[in-house]
Amino acid sequence: MLFLVATLLLFGVALGTVVHAPLSFSLVAGAVIAVWLGVFALRERHGRGHRGPAH
């Protein structure tokens, strides 16, 4: 949960920075974030399929 709060805080700072950054940098940063979220989603989906019930 703390990681999520820190991530959202950094995201807010990054949004303020994007306004002043060149378009190419913003696009590259957006692509990196999209890949990171995609990898996270795949790991979550793959991990949940192989575990047994929690109880």
C-alpha positions as CSV (number, residue, x, y, z in Angstrom):
1,M,0.0,0.0,0.0
2,L,2.8,2.4,0.8
3,F,4.3,1.6,-2.6
4,L,1.1,2.6,-4.2
5,V,1.0,5.9,-2.3
6,A,4.6,6.7,-3.3
7,T,3.9,5.8,-6.9
8,L,0.9,8.1,-7.1
9,L,2.9,10.9,-5.5
10,L,5.7,10.5,-8.0
11,F,3.1,10.2,-10.8
12,G,1.7,13.6,-9.7
13,V,5.1,15.1,-9.8
14,A,5.8,13.6,-13.2
15,L,2.6,15.0,-14.7
16,G,3.8,18.5,-13.6
17,T,7.1,17.7,-15.3
18,V,5.5,16.5,-18.5
19,V,4.2,19.9,-19.2
20,H,7.7,21.2,-19.4
21,A,9.3,18.2,-21.1
22,P,9.8,17.7,-24.8
23,L,7.1,15.6,-26.6
24,S,9.6,12.9,-27.5
25,F,10.6,12.4,-23.9
26,S,7.0,12.3,-22.8
27,L,6.2,9.6,-25.4
28,V,9.2,7.5,-24.4
29,A,8.3,7.8,-20.7
30,G,4.7,6.9,-21.5
31,A,5.8,3.8,-23.4
32,V,8.1,2.7,-20.5
33,I,5.2,3.0,-18.1
34,A,2.9,1.1,-20.4
35,V,5.4,-1.7,-20.7
36,W,5.9,-1.8,-17.0
37,L,2.1,-2.0,-16.4
38,G,1.8,-4.7,-19.0
39,V,4.5,-6.8,-17.4
40,F,2.9,-6.4,-14.0
41,A,-0.5,-7.4,-15.4
42,L,0.9,-10.5,-17.1
43,R,2.8,-11.5,-13.9
44,E,-0.4,-11.1,-11.8
45,R,-2.5,-13.1,-14.3
46,H,0.2,-15.9,-14.5
47,G,0.7,-16.0,-10.7
48,R,-3.0,-16.3,-9.9
49,G,-3.5,-19.2,-12.2
50,H,-0.9,-21.5,-10.5
51,R,-1.8,-20.9,-6.8
52,G,-4.3,-22.9,-4.8
53,P,-7.1,-21.3,-2.8
54,A,-6.1,-18.9,-0.1
55,H,-8.1,-20.6,2.6
